[in-house]
Amino acid sequence: MKYKAVTRNAAGLGLIMLLAGCSGGGFGNFFGGGERSRAAAAEIHQQERVRMGTTRDSTVWDLFSNNQPPNVTVEVNRYLWAASLEVLDFLPVQTVDPFSGVIVTGFGTPPGGGRAYRAAILVNDPALDARSLNVALMTQGGPASRETIRAVEDAILTRARQLRIRDRGL
C-alpha cells in the first residue's frame, strides 16, 4: 500500500513537471529543458496515458470524475510541509499541491545572502524522516551546491521536529 502511494506521488510529480514544462517558462527552464526534454516528456506522457488505460486526451472535466480506487491515498507529513514553507518563506511560492506534496518556488534571495535561489520540494511520505523530504535548489547559474541543499534539508527537518514537539506540548 505504501509503495502504491510512493509510485502515485512520483507519477503525480512527473505529471506536474510535464504540465509546467508545457507553459514555456516552467520546469523546462528549471531542469535545462530543450527539444530533447520535450520529446522525453511527450513519451512519458504517452506511457502514462497507456498505463492509465486511456488513449484520449484529458479534459478539465476529468478532474471531477472519481475514477481512482477509493483505497488509494496520498499522505504528506504535515510538519515537513509546514517547515518547508517556513524555512523557504523568502522564496515566492509558484505552485503548491498538498495532495501530492509538491512545492515549487520562484527565484528569491535569502536574508543576508547575495545569490538568488529557486526550489522544488517534494514531501512524499507521512513519516517525519529525511527520506520523506526531497529538495532541489537551483541558482540562476545552474544547480546549487550539495552543501547548500543539505543545509536547507537540515533546516527543514529541524524546524519540522520543533513543530512536532510544540504540538505534543499542547
DSSP file (Angstrom, degrees, kcal/mol; ACC not computed):
  #  RESIDUE AA STRUCTURE BP1 BP2  ACC     N-H-->O    O-->H-N    N-H-->O    O-->H-N    TCO  KAPPA ALPHA  PHI   PSI    X-CA   Y-CA   Z-CA
    1    1 A M     >        0   0    0      0, 0.0     4,-1.6     0, 0.0     5,-0.1   0.000 360.0 360.0 360.0 -43.9    0.0    0.0    0.0
    2    2 A K  H  >  +     0   0    0      1,-0.2     4,-2.0     2,-0.2     5,-0.1   0.869 360.0  53.3 -64.2 -37.5    2.8    2.4    0.9
    3    3 A Y  H  > S+     0   0    0      1,-0.2     4,-2.7     2,-0.2    -1,-0.2   0.829 104.2  56.0 -69.0 -31.3    4.6    1.7   -2.4
    4    4 A K  H  > S+     0   0    0      2,-0.2     4,-2.6     1,-0.2    -1,-0.2   0.913 107.9  48.6 -64.2 -41.4    1.5    2.5   -4.3
    5    5 A A  H  X S+     0   0    0     -4,-1.6     4,-2.5     2,-0.2    -2,-0.2   0.900 112.3  48.1 -65.1 -40.5    1.4    5.9   -2.7
    6    6 A V  H  X S+     0   0    0     -4,-2.0     4,-2.5     2,-0.2    -2,-0.2   0.922 113.5  47.3 -65.7 -43.6    5.1    6.5   -3.5
    7    7 A T  H  X S+     0   0    0     -4,-2.7     4,-2.5     1,-0.2    -2,-0.2   0.905 112.5  49.9 -62.8 -41.3    4.5    5.4   -7.1
    8    8 A R  H  X S+     0   0    0     -4,-2.6     4,-2.6     2,-0.2    -2,-0.2   0.890 109.8  50.9 -64.8 -40.1    1.5    7.6   -7.3
    9    9 A N  H  X S+     0   0    0     -4,-2.5     4,-2.8     2,-0.2    -2,-0.2   0.919 111.0  48.5 -62.5 -43.5    3.5   10.6   -5.9
   10   10 A A  H  X S+     0   0    0     -4,-2.5     4,-2.3     2,-0.2    -2,-0.2   0.907 112.6  47.6 -64.4 -41.5    6.2   10.0   -8.4
   11   11 A A  H  X S+     0   0    0     -4,-2.5     4,-2.3     2,-0.2    -1,-0.2   0.902 112.4  50.1 -66.0 -39.7    3.7    9.8  -11.2
   12   12 A G  H  X S+     0   0    0     -4,-2.6     4,-2.5     2,-0.2    -2,-0.2   0.907 110.4  49.1 -63.7 -42.5    2.0   13.0   -9.9
   13   13 A L  H  X S+     0   0    0     -4,-2.8     4,-2.6     2,-0.2    -2,-0.2   0.900 110.8  50.9 -63.3 -40.9    5.3   14.8   -9.7
   14   14 A G  H  X S+     0   0    0     -4,-2.3     4,-2.3     2,-0.2    -2,-0.2   0.901 110.9  48.5 -62.6 -41.0    6.1   13.7  -13.3
   15   15 A L  H  X S+     0   0    0     -4,-2.3     4,-2.7     2,-0.2    -2,-0.2   0.901 111.2  49.7 -66.7 -41.0    2.7   15.0  -14.5
   16   16 A I  H  X S+     0   0    0     -4,-2.5     4,-2.8     2,-0.2     5,-0.2   0.916 111.6  48.8 -62.9 -43.0    3.2   18.3  -12.7
   17   17 A M  H  X S+     0   0    0     -4,-2.6     4,-2.2     2,-0.2    10,-0.3   0.899 111.5  50.4 -63.4 -39.3    6.6   18.7  -14.3
   18   18 A L  H  X S+     0   0    0     -4,-2.3     4,-1.3     2,-0.2    -2,-0.2   0.933 112.8  45.2 -63.7 -46.2    5.2   17.8  -17.7
   19   19 A L  H  X S+     0   0    0     -4,-2.7     4,-0.5     1,-0.2    -2,-0.2   0.901 113.7  49.1 -66.1 -40.8    2.4   20.4  -17.3
   20   20 A A  H >< S+     0   0    0     -4,-2.8     3,-1.0     1,-0.2     6,-0.8   0.871 108.1  55.2 -66.1 -35.6    4.8   23.1  -16.0
   21   21 A G  H >< S+     0   0    0     -4,-2.2     3,-1.1     1,-0.2    -1,-0.2   0.808 100.1  60.1 -66.3 -29.7    7.1   22.4  -18.9
   22   22 A C  H 3< S+     0   0    0     -4,-1.3    -1,-0.2     1,-0.2    -2,-0.2   0.689  90.0  71.9 -71.4 -17.1    4.3   23.0  -21.4
   23   23 A S  T << S-     0   0    0     -3,-1.0    -1,-0.2    -4,-0.5    -2,-0.2   0.620 103.8-124.8 -76.3 -11.6    3.9   26.5  -20.1
   24   24 A G  S <  S+     0   0    0     -3,-1.1    -1,-0.1    -4,-0.3    -3,-0.1  -0.112  98.7  46.4  98.2 -37.8    7.2   27.6  -21.7
   25   25 A G  S    S+     0   0    0     -5,-0.2    -4,-0.1     3,-0.1    -1,-0.1   0.308  94.0  87.1-120.2   8.4    8.9   29.0  -18.6
   26   26 A G  S >> S-     0   0    0     -6,-0.8     4,-1.4    -5,-0.1     3,-0.9   0.629 104.2 -24.8 -83.3-125.8    8.3   26.3  -16.1
   27   27 A F  H 3> S+     0   0    0    -10,-0.3     4,-2.7     1,-0.2     6,-0.4   0.718 123.5  74.9 -66.0 -21.6   10.3   23.2  -15.3
   28   28 A G  H 34 S+     0   0    0      1,-0.2     4,-0.3     2,-0.2    -1,-0.2   0.922 107.0  33.9 -57.2 -43.4   11.7   23.2  -18.9
   29   29 A N  H <4 S+     0   0    0     -3,-0.9     3,-0.3     2,-0.2    -1,-0.2   0.806 114.3  61.5 -78.1 -30.1   14.0   26.1  -17.9
   30   30 A F  H  < S+     0   0    0     -4,-1.4    -2,-0.2     1,-0.2    -1,-0.2   0.888 116.7  27.9 -64.8 -40.4   14.3   24.8  -14.3
   31   31 A F  S  < S-     0   0    0     -4,-2.7    -1,-0.2   107,-0.0    -2,-0.2   0.301 125.7 -86.9-106.9   8.4   15.9   21.5  -15.3
   32   32 A G        -     0   0    0     -3,-0.3    -3,-0.1    -4,-0.3    -4,-0.1  -0.002  59.6-166.1 113.3 -31.4   17.6   22.5  -18.6
   33   33 A G        +     0   0    0     -6,-0.4     4,-0.3     1,-0.1     3,-0.2   0.078  23.0 139.7  52.2-155.1   14.7   22.0  -21.0
   34   34 A G  S  > S-     0   0    0      1,-0.2     4,-2.0     2,-0.1     5,-0.1  -0.347  70.2 -60.8 105.9 173.5   15.2   21.9  -24.7
   35   35 A E  H  > S+     0   0    0      1,-0.2     4,-2.3     2,-0.2     5,-0.2   0.871 131.1  55.5 -62.2 -38.9   13.8   19.8  -27.6
   36   36 A R  H  > S+     0   0    0      1,-0.2     4,-2.1     2,-0.2    -1,-0.2   0.897 108.4  48.4 -63.6 -39.5   15.2   16.6  -26.2
   37   37 A S  H  > S+     0   0    0     -4,-0.3     4,-2.7     2,-0.2    -1,-0.2   0.883 109.4  52.9 -66.8 -38.6   13.4   17.1  -22.9
   38   38 A R  H  X S+     0   0    0     -4,-2.0     4,-2.4     2,-0.2    -2,-0.2   0.905 109.5  48.5 -64.3 -40.4   10.2   17.9  -24.6
   39   39 A A  H  X S+     0   0    0     -4,-2.3     4,-2.0     2,-0.2    -1,-0.2   0.908 112.8  48.1 -65.5 -41.2   10.4   14.6  -26.6
   40   40 A A  H  X S+     0   0    0     -4,-2.1     4,-2.4     2,-0.2    -2,-0.2   0.901 111.6  50.2 -65.3 -40.1   11.1   12.7  -23.4
   41   41 A A  H  X S+     0   0    0     -4,-2.7     4,-2.6     2,-0.2    -2,-0.2   0.897 109.5  50.9 -65.0 -40.1    8.2   14.4  -21.6
   42   42 A A  H  X S+     0   0    0     -4,-2.4     4,-2.3     2,-0.2    -1,-0.2   0.892 110.6  49.5 -64.1 -39.0    5.9   13.5  -24.5
   43   43 A E  H  X S+     0   0    0     -4,-2.0     4,-2.4     2,-0.2    -2,-0.2   0.920 111.6  48.0 -65.5 -43.4    7.0    9.9  -24.4
   44   44 A I  H  X S+     0   0    0     -4,-2.4     4,-2.5     2,-0.2    -2,-0.2   0.912 111.1  51.7 -62.6 -42.2    6.4    9.8  -20.6
   45   45 A H  H  X S+     0   0    0     -4,-2.6     4,-2.2     1,-0.2    -2,-0.2   0.917 110.3  48.4 -60.5 -44.1    3.0   11.4  -21.0
   46   46 A Q  H  X S+     0   0    0     -4,-2.3     4,-2.2     1,-0.2    -1,-0.2   0.911 110.9  50.4 -63.8 -42.5    2.1    8.8  -23.6
   47   47 A Q  H  X S+     0   0    0     -4,-2.4     4,-2.6     1,-0.2    -1,-0.2   0.897 110.2  50.7 -62.2 -40.1    3.3    5.9  -21.4
   48   48 A E  H  X S+     0   0    0     -4,-2.5     4,-2.3     2,-0.2    -1,-0.2   0.893 109.0  50.9 -65.2 -39.9    1.2    7.3  -18.5
   49   49 A R  H  <>S+     0   0    0     -4,-2.2     5,-2.4     2,-0.2     4,-0.5   0.904 112.3  46.6 -64.0 -40.6   -1.9    7.5  -20.7
   50   50 A V  H ><5S+     0   0    0     -4,-2.2     3,-0.9     3,-0.2    -2,-0.2   0.907 111.8  51.2 -66.7 -41.6   -1.4    3.9  -21.8
   51   51 A R  H 3<5S+     0   0    0     -4,-2.6    -2,-0.2     1,-0.3    -1,-0.2   0.884 109.4  50.1 -63.0 -38.7   -0.8    2.8  -18.2
   52   52 A M  T 3<5S-     0   0    0     -4,-2.3    -1,-0.3     2,-0.2    -2,-0.2   0.557 116.8-116.1 -78.6  -7.0   -4.0    4.5  -17.0
   53   53 A G  T < 5S+     0   0    0     -3,-0.9     2,-0.4    -4,-0.5    -3,-0.2   0.682  78.4 112.0  84.0  17.4   -5.9    2.8  -19.8
   54   54 A T      < +     0   0    0     -5,-2.4    -1,-0.3    -6,-0.2    -2,-0.2  -0.982  36.9 177.4-125.4 135.9   -6.9    5.9  -21.7
   55   55 A T        +     0   0    0     -2,-0.4     2,-0.2    -3,-0.1    -1,-0.1   0.395  60.5  91.0-112.2  -0.6   -5.6    6.9  -25.1
   56   56 A R  S    S-     0   0    0     -7,-0.1     2,-0.1     1,-0.1    -2,-0.1  -0.571  87.2 -95.9 -91.3 160.5   -7.7   10.1  -25.4
   57   57 A D        -     0   0    0     -2,-0.2     2,-0.1     1,-0.1    -1,-0.1  -0.452  42.1-112.8 -71.7 145.7   -6.6   13.5  -24.2
   58   58 A S        -     0   0    0     -2,-0.1     2,-0.3    -4,-0.1    -1,-0.1  -0.437  30.1-159.2 -76.1 152.9   -7.7   14.6  -20.8
   59   59 A T    >   -     0   0    0     -2,-0.1     3,-1.3     1,-0.0     4,-0.3  -0.785  35.3-101.9-123.5 171.4  -10.1   17.4  -20.3
   60   60 A V  G >  S+     0   0    0     -2,-0.3     3,-1.3     1,-0.3     4,-0.3   0.786 118.6  65.5 -63.4 -26.4  -10.8   19.7  -17.3
   61   61 A W  G >  S+     0   0    0      1,-0.3     3,-1.1     2,-0.2     4,-0.4   0.700  84.1  73.6 -72.0 -18.3  -13.9   17.6  -16.6
   62   62 A D  G X  S+     0   0    0     -3,-1.3     3,-0.7     1,-0.2    -1,-0.3   0.750  84.2  68.3 -65.4 -22.0  -11.7   14.6  -15.8
   63   63 A L  G <  S+     0   0    0     -3,-1.3    -1,-0.2    -4,-0.3    -2,-0.2   0.816 100.1  48.5 -64.3 -29.2  -10.9   16.4  -12.6
   64   64 A F  G <  S+     0   0    0     -3,-1.1     2,-0.3    -4,-0.3    -1,-0.2   0.530  90.4  96.3 -92.1  -5.9  -14.4   15.8  -11.4
   65   65 A S    <   -     0   0    0     -3,-0.7     2,-0.9    -4,-0.4     3,-0.1  -0.626  68.2-143.0 -83.0 144.2  -14.6   12.2  -12.2
   66   66 A N        +     0   0    0     -2,-0.3    -1,-0.1     1,-0.2    -3,-0.1  -0.610  49.0 138.6-105.5  70.0  -13.9    9.8   -9.4
   67   67 A N        +     0   0    0     -2,-0.9    -1,-0.2    -5,-0.2    -2,-0.0   0.329  40.1 101.1 -98.6   7.9  -12.1    7.1  -11.4
   68   68 A Q  S    S-     0   0    0     -3,-0.1     0, 0.0     1,-0.1     0, 0.0  -0.685  85.3-100.3 -89.6 145.1   -9.4    6.4   -8.7
   69   69 A P    >   -     0   0    0      0, 0.0     3,-1.5     0, 0.0    -1,-0.1  -0.388  29.4-128.4 -60.7 140.7   -9.7    3.4   -6.4
   70   70 A P  T 3  S+     0   0    0      0, 0.0    -2,-0.0     0, 0.0    -3,-0.0   0.703 103.8  59.6 -68.6 -18.2  -11.1    4.5   -3.0
   71   71 A N  T 3  S+     0   0    0      2,-0.0     2,-0.6     0, 0.0    -3,-0.0   0.429  82.6  96.4 -91.1   2.5   -8.3    2.8   -1.1
   72   72 A V    <   +     0   0    0     -3,-1.5     2,-0.3   -68,-0.0    -4,-0.0  -0.831  50.6 167.0 -94.7 120.2   -5.5    4.9   -2.7
   73   73 A T        -     0   0    0     -2,-0.6     2,-0.5     2,-0.0   -65,-0.1  -0.958  31.6-137.4-130.9 151.3   -4.5    7.9   -0.7
   74   74 A V        -     0   0    0     -2,-0.3     2,-0.5   -66,-0.1    27,-0.1  -0.940  23.5-161.4-106.4 125.4   -1.5   10.3   -0.8
   75   75 A E        -     0   0    0     -2,-0.5     2,-0.4    49,-0.2    24,-0.0  -0.920   8.8-175.0-115.7 133.9   -0.1   11.1    2.6
   76   76 A V        -     0   0    0     -2,-0.5     2,-0.5    50,-0.1    48,-0.1  -0.980  31.9-115.1-126.1 136.0    2.1   14.0    3.3
   77   77 A N     >  -     0   0    0     48,-1.2     4,-2.1    -2,-0.4     5,-0.1  -0.586  22.1-153.1 -71.3 120.5    3.8   14.8    6.6
   78   78 A R  H  > S+     0   0    0     -2,-0.5     4,-2.5     1,-0.2     5,-0.2   0.815  91.5  53.5 -68.5 -30.2    2.2   18.0    7.9
   79   79 A Y  H  > S+     0   0    0      2,-0.2     4,-2.6     1,-0.2    -1,-0.2   0.908 110.7  45.6 -71.8 -41.1    5.3   19.0    9.9
   80   80 A L  H  > S+     0   0    0      2,-0.2     4,-2.3     1,-0.2    -2,-0.2   0.896 113.7  51.4 -65.4 -38.7    7.6   18.7    6.9
   81   81 A W  H  X S+     0   0    0     -4,-2.1     4,-1.8     2,-0.2    -2,-0.2   0.958 114.1  41.4 -62.0 -51.9    5.1   20.6    4.8
   82   82 A A  H  X S+     0   0    0     -4,-2.5     4,-2.1     1,-0.2    -2,-0.2   0.897 114.8  51.8 -64.9 -40.7    4.8   23.5    7.2
   83   83 A A  H  X S+     0   0    0     -4,-2.6     4,-3.0     1,-0.2     5,-0.3   0.877 106.7  54.1 -64.9 -37.7    8.5   23.6    7.9
   84   84 A S  H  X S+     0   0    0     -4,-2.3     4,-1.8     1,-0.2    -1,-0.2   0.919 110.8  45.6 -61.9 -43.5    9.3   23.7    4.2
   85   85 A L  H  < S+     0   0    0     -4,-1.8    -1,-0.2     2,-0.2    -2,-0.2   0.871 116.2  46.5 -68.4 -35.7    7.1   26.7    3.8
   86   86 A E  H >< S+     0   0    0     -4,-2.1     3,-1.3     1,-0.2    -2,-0.2   0.935 113.3  46.2 -71.4 -46.7    8.5   28.4    6.9
   87   87 A V  H 3< S+     0   0    0     -4,-3.0     3,-0.3     1,-0.3    -2,-0.2   0.879 120.5  39.3 -65.7 -37.6   12.2   27.8    6.1
   88   88 A L  T >< S+     0   0    0     -4,-1.8     3,-1.8    -5,-0.3    -1,-0.3  -0.045  76.0 124.7-102.6  31.7   11.8   28.9    2.5
   89   89 A D  T <   +     0   0    0     -3,-1.3    -1,-0.2     1,-0.3     4,-0.1   0.656  64.7  67.0 -67.7 -14.1    9.4   31.8    3.2
   90   90 A F  T 3  S+     0   0    0     -3,-0.3    -1,-0.3    -4,-0.1    19,-0.3   0.589  88.2  81.2 -79.9 -10.0   11.8   34.2    1.4
   91   91 A L  S <  S-     0   0    0     -3,-1.8     2,-0.4    17,-0.1    17,-0.1  -0.804  89.6-116.4 -95.9 135.5   11.1   32.5   -1.9
   92   92 A P        -     0   0    0      0, 0.0    14,-3.2     0, 0.0     2,-0.4  -0.565  30.6-126.4 -71.9 126.9    7.9   33.4   -3.8
   93   93 A V  E     +A  105   0A   0     -2,-0.4    12,-0.3    12,-0.2     3,-0.1  -0.583  34.1 170.8 -76.9 128.8    5.7   30.3   -4.0
   94   94 A Q  E     +     0   0A   0     10,-2.7     2,-0.4    -2,-0.4    11,-0.2   0.806  66.9  15.7-102.5 -45.8    4.6   29.5   -7.5
   95   95 A T  E     +A  104   0A   0      9,-2.3     9,-3.0     2,-0.0     2,-0.4  -0.997  59.3 178.0-136.9 133.4    2.9   26.1   -7.2
   96   96 A V  E     +A  103   0A   0     -2,-0.4     7,-0.2     7,-0.2    -3,-0.0  -0.995   4.7 171.9-134.8 128.3    1.6   24.3   -4.1
   97   97 A D  E >>> -A  102   0A   0      5,-2.6     4,-1.8    -2,-0.4     5,-1.6  -0.796   6.3-179.2-135.6  93.4   -0.1   20.9   -4.2
   98   98 A P  T 345S+     0   0    0      0, 0.0    -1,-0.1     0, 0.0   -22,-0.1   0.693  81.2  63.3 -67.5 -16.5   -0.6   19.5   -0.7
   99   99 A F  T 345S+     0   0    0      1,-0.2    -2,-0.0     3,-0.1   -25,-0.0   0.828 117.3  25.7 -77.6 -31.3   -2.3   16.4   -2.1
  100  100 A S  T <45S-     0   0    0     -3,-0.8    -1,-0.2     2,-0.1   -87,-0.1   0.523 108.5-118.9-106.0  -8.6    0.9   15.3   -3.9
  101  101 A G  T  <5 +     0   0    0     -4,-1.8    22,-2.7     1,-0.2     2,-0.5   0.766  61.9 144.2  81.8  26.8    3.3   17.0   -1.6
  102  102 A V  E   < +AB  97 122A   0     -5,-1.6    -5,-2.6    20,-0.2     2,-0.4  -0.865  24.2 178.1-108.1 131.7    4.9   19.4   -4.2
  103  103 A I  E     -AB  96 121A   0     18,-2.6    18,-3.2    -2,-0.5     2,-0.4  -0.999   4.8-176.0-126.7 126.5    6.0   22.9   -3.6
  104  104 A V  E     -AB  95 120A   0     -9,-3.0   -10,-2.7    -2,-0.4    -9,-2.3  -0.990   7.1-171.1-123.9 131.0    7.7   24.9   -6.4
  105  105 A T  E     -A   93   0A   0     14,-2.8   -12,-0.2    -2,-0.4     2,-0.1  -0.718  17.4-125.0-116.2 166.8    9.1   28.4   -5.8
  106  106 A G        -     0   0    0    -14,-3.2    13,-0.3    -2,-0.2     2,-0.2  -0.323  52.6 -62.4 -94.1-175.0   10.4   31.2   -7.9
  107  107 A F        +     0   0    0     11,-0.1     2,-0.3    -2,-0.1    11,-0.2  -0.501  63.5 157.0 -74.4 138.9   13.8   32.9   -7.5
  108  108 A G  B     -C  117   0A   0      9,-2.1     9,-3.0    -2,-0.2   -17,-0.1  -0.979  37.7-120.7-156.7 156.9   14.4   34.7   -4.3
  109  109 A T        -     0   0    0     -2,-0.3     7,-0.2   -19,-0.3     3,-0.1  -0.881  29.0-124.5-104.8 129.7   17.4   35.9   -2.2
  110  110 A P    >   -     0   0    0      0, 0.0     3,-2.4     0, 0.0     2,-0.1  -0.340  43.9 -83.2 -67.7 154.0   17.8   34.6    1.4
  111  111 A P  T 3  S+     0   0    0      0, 0.0     3,-0.1     0, 0.0   -21,-0.0  -0.371 118.2   8.5 -58.4 127.4   18.2   37.3    4.1
  112  112 A G  T 3  S+     0   0    0      1,-0.3     2,-0.2    -2,-0.1    -3,-0.0   0.488 109.4 112.7  80.3   2.5   21.8   38.4    4.2
  113  113 A G    <   -     0   0    0     -3,-2.4    -1,-0.3     1,-0.1    -4,-0.1  -0.664  54.6-156.8-106.4 162.6   22.7   36.4    1.1
  114  114 A G        +     0   0    0     -2,-0.2     2,-0.4    -3,-0.1    -1,-0.1   0.557  69.2  79.6-112.0 -12.5   23.7   37.6   -2.3
  115  115 A R  S    S-     0   0    0     -5,-0.0     2,-0.3    24,-0.0    -2,-0.1  -0.815  72.3-132.5-104.3 136.4   22.7   34.7   -4.5
  116  116 A A        -     0   0    0     -2,-0.4    24,-0.6    -7,-0.2     2,-0.3  -0.655  24.9-166.5 -86.9 142.3   19.2   34.0   -5.7
  117  117 A Y  E     -CD 108 139A   0     -9,-3.0    -9,-2.1    -2,-0.3     2,-0.3  -0.881  14.1-159.2-126.4 157.7   17.7   30.5   -5.4
  118  118 A R  E     - D   0 138A   0     20,-2.1    20,-2.7    -2,-0.3     2,-0.3  -0.981  19.0-159.6-131.6 143.4   14.8   28.6   -6.7
  119  119 A A  E     - D   0 137A   0     -2,-0.3   -14,-2.8   -13,-0.3     2,-0.4  -0.935  20.6-168.5-132.4 150.1   13.4   25.5   -5.0
  120  120 A A  E     -BD 104 136A   0     16,-2.2    16,-2.3    -2,-0.3     2,-0.4  -0.984  19.9-171.3-130.6 122.5   11.3   22.4   -5.7
  121  121 A I  E     -BD 103 135A   0    -18,-3.2   -18,-2.6    -2,-0.4     2,-0.5  -0.937   9.1-168.8-119.9 136.8   10.3   20.4   -2.7
  122  122 A L  E     -BD 102 134A   0     12,-2.7    12,-2.3    -2,-0.4     2,-0.7  -0.983   4.5-171.2-125.6 119.1    8.6   17.0   -2.6
  123  123 A V  E     + D   0 133A   0    -22,-2.7    10,-0.2    -2,-0.5     9,-0.1  -0.941  17.6 166.4-105.3 109.9    7.2   15.6    0.7
  124  124 A N        +     0   0    0      8,-2.0   -49,-0.2    -2,-0.7  -115,-0.1   0.128  47.9  48.2-120.1  21.8    6.3   12.1   -0.2
  125  125 A D        -     0   0    0      7,-0.4   -48,-1.2     2,-0.2     4,-0.1  -0.989  68.8-128.3-157.0 150.1    5.7   10.2    3.0
  126  126 A P  S    S+     0   0    0      0, 0.0     2,-0.2     0, 0.0   -48,-0.2   0.611  80.9  99.2 -76.3  -9.6    3.8   10.6    6.2
  127  127 A A  S    S-     0   0    0    -50,-0.1     2,-1.6     1,-0.1   -50,-0.2  -0.507  79.7-125.9 -79.4 144.5    6.8    9.9    8.3
  128  128 A L        +     0   0    0     -2,-0.2     2,-0.3     3,-0.1    -1,-0.1  -0.674  69.8 123.8 -85.5  84.2    8.9   12.7    9.8
  129  129 A D  S >  S-     0   0    0     -2,-1.6     3,-1.5    -4,-0.1     4,-0.3  -0.969  76.0-115.5-147.3 151.5   12.1   11.3    8.3
  130  130 A A  G >  S+     0   0    0     -2,-0.3     3,-1.3     1,-0.3    -1,-0.1   0.811 114.4  61.8 -62.0 -29.7   14.8   12.6    6.0
  131  131 A R  G 3  S+     0   0    0      1,-0.3    -1,-0.3     3,-0.0    -7,-0.1   0.689  95.6  62.0 -70.3 -16.4   13.7   10.1    3.3
  132  132 A S  G <  S+     0   0    0     -3,-1.5    -8,-2.0    -5,-0.1     2,-0.5   0.560  96.3  71.4 -83.1  -8.4   10.3   11.8    3.2
  133  133 A L  E <   +D  123   0A   0     -3,-1.3     2,-0.5    -4,-0.3   -10,-0.2  -0.935  54.4 179.9-118.5 126.9   11.9   15.0    2.0
  134  134 A N  E     -D  122   0A   0    -12,-2.3   -12,-2.7    -2,-0.5     2,-0.4  -0.989   9.0-174.6-124.8 122.2   13.4   15.8   -1.4
  135  135 A V  E     -D  121   0A   0     -2,-0.5     2,-0.5   -14,-0.2   -14,-0.2  -0.957   8.3-173.7-120.1 132.8   14.8   19.2   -2.1
  136  136 A A  E     -D  120   0A   0    -16,-2.3   -16,-2.2    -2,-0.4     2,-0.4  -0.994   9.2-169.8-123.3 124.1   16.1   20.6   -5.4
  137  137 A L  E     -D  119   0A   0     -2,-0.5     7,-1.9   -18,-0.2     2,-0.4  -0.909   2.2-172.3-115.8 143.3   17.7   24.0   -5.4
  138  138 A M  E     -DE 118 143A   0    -20,-2.7   -20,-2.1    -2,-0.4     2,-0.2  -0.993   7.8-159.2-134.1 138.5   18.7   26.0   -8.4
  139  139 A T  E >   -DE 117 142A   0      3,-3.7     3,-1.1    -2,-0.4   -22,-0.2  -0.611  41.0-102.5-102.7 173.4   20.7   29.2   -8.8
  140  140 A Q  T 3  S+     0   0    0    -24,-0.6   -23,-0.1     1,-0.2    -1,-0.0   0.722 124.8  50.6 -69.4 -17.5   20.5   31.4  -11.9
  141  141 A G  T 3  S-     0   0    0      1,-0.3    -1,-0.2     2,-0.0    -3,-0.0   0.470 127.1 -76.9 -96.1  -3.3   23.8   29.9  -12.9
  142  142 A G  E <  S-E  139   0A   0     -3,-1.1    -3,-3.7  -112,-0.0    -1,-0.3  -0.926  83.0  -5.0 139.7-164.8   22.8   26.3  -12.5
  143  143 A P  E    S-E  138   0A   0      0, 0.0    -5,-0.3     0, 0.0     3,-0.1  -0.273  70.6-113.8 -63.2 146.2   22.2   23.7   -9.7
  144  144 A A        -     0   0    0     -7,-1.9    -7,-0.1     1,-0.1   -27,-0.0  -0.346  42.3 -86.9 -73.3 161.0   23.1   24.7   -6.2
  145  145 A S     >  -     0   0    0      1,-0.1     4,-2.1    -2,-0.1     5,-0.2  -0.299  31.4-118.1 -68.2 154.4   25.9   23.0   -4.4
  146  146 A R  H  > S+     0   0    0      1,-0.2     4,-2.6     2,-0.2     5,-0.2   0.849 114.9  57.2 -61.7 -34.8   25.2   19.8   -2.5
  147  147 A E  H  > S+     0   0    0      2,-0.2     4,-2.2     1,-0.2    -1,-0.2   0.896 106.6  48.5 -64.3 -40.2   26.3   21.5    0.8
  148  148 A T  H  > S+     0   0    0      2,-0.2     4,-2.2     1,-0.2    -2,-0.2   0.923 112.1  48.4 -66.1 -44.0   23.7   24.2    0.3
  149  149 A I  H  X S+     0   0    0     -4,-2.1     4,-2.6     1,-0.2    -2,-0.2   0.922 111.7  50.0 -61.7 -43.9   21.0   21.7   -0.4
  150  150 A R  H  X S+     0   0    0     -4,-2.6     4,-2.6     1,-0.2    -1,-0.2   0.892 109.0  52.2 -62.2 -40.1   22.0   19.6    2.6
  151  151 A A  H  X S+     0   0    0     -4,-2.2     4,-2.2     2,-0.2    -1,-0.2   0.896 111.0  47.1 -63.9 -40.5   21.9   22.8    4.8
  152  152 A V  H  X S+     0   0    0     -4,-2.2     4,-2.4     2,-0.2    -2,-0.2   0.923 112.2  49.8 -67.2 -43.9   18.3   23.6    3.6
  153  153 A E  H  X S+     0   0    0     -4,-2.6     4,-2.7     1,-0.2    -2,-0.2   0.922 111.6  49.1 -59.2 -44.4   17.2   20.0    4.2
  154  154 A D  H  X S+     0   0    0     -4,-2.6     4,-2.6     1,-0.2    -1,-0.2   0.898 110.4  50.7 -62.6 -41.1   18.7   20.1    7.7
  155  155 A A  H  X S+     0   0    0     -4,-2.2     4,-2.3     2,-0.2    -1,-0.2   0.903 111.9  47.4 -64.1 -40.8   16.9   23.4    8.4
  156  156 A I  H  X S+     0   0    0     -4,-2.4     4,-2.4     2,-0.2    -2,-0.2   0.932 113.4  47.4 -66.0 -45.8   13.6   22.0    7.3
  157  157 A L  H  X S+     0   0    0     -4,-2.7     4,-2.2     2,-0.2    -2,-0.2   0.901 112.5  49.7 -63.4 -40.9   14.0   18.8    9.3
  158  158 A T  H  X S+     0   0    0     -4,-2.6     4,-2.1     1,-0.2    -1,-0.2   0.930 112.6  46.5 -63.5 -45.6   15.0   20.7   12.4
  159  159 A R  H  X S+     0   0    0     -4,-2.3     4,-2.3     1,-0.2    -2,-0.2   0.878 110.1  54.0 -65.8 -36.9   12.0   23.0   12.1
  160  160 A A  H  X S+     0   0    0     -4,-2.4     4,-2.2     2,-0.2    -1,-0.2   0.910 108.7  48.9 -62.7 -42.2    9.7   20.1   11.5
  161  161 A R  H  X S+     0   0    0     -4,-2.2     4,-2.5     1,-0.2    -1,-0.2   0.899 109.9  52.1 -64.3 -39.5   10.9   18.4   14.7
  162  162 A Q  H  X S+     0   0    0     -4,-2.1     4,-2.3     1,-0.2    -2,-0.2   0.904 109.3  49.8 -62.5 -41.3   10.4   21.7   16.6
  163  163 A L  H  X S+     0   0    0     -4,-2.3     4,-2.1     2,-0.2    -2,-0.2   0.902 111.0  49.1 -64.0 -41.3    6.8   21.9   15.3
  164  164 A R  H  X S+     0   0    0     -4,-2.2     4,-2.0     2,-0.2    -2,-0.2   0.924 111.5  48.8 -64.8 -44.0    6.1   18.3   16.3
  165  165 A I  H  X S+     0   0    0     -4,-2.5     4,-1.2     1,-0.2    -2,-0.2   0.906 110.3  51.8 -62.1 -41.8    7.5   18.9   19.8
  166  166 A R  H  < S+     0   0    0     -4,-2.3     4,-0.3     1,-0.2     3,-0.3   0.897 109.7  49.7 -61.8 -40.7    5.4   22.1   20.2
  167  167 A D  H >< S+     0   0    0     -4,-2.1     3,-1.2     1,-0.2    -1,-0.2   0.865 107.5  53.5 -67.5 -36.2    2.3   20.2   19.2
  168  168 A R  H 3< S+     0   0    0     -4,-2.0    -1,-0.2     1,-0.2    -2,-0.2   0.755 100.6  62.7 -69.7 -23.0    2.9   17.4   21.7
  169  169 A G  T 3<        0   0    0     -4,-1.2    -1,-0.2    -3,-0.3    -2,-0.2   0.604 360.0 360.0 -76.8 -11.3    3.3   20.1   24.4
  170  170 A L    <         0   0    0     -3,-1.2    -1,-0.2    -4,-0.3    -2,-0.1   0.505 360.0 360.0 -69.9 360.0   -0.4   21.2   24.0
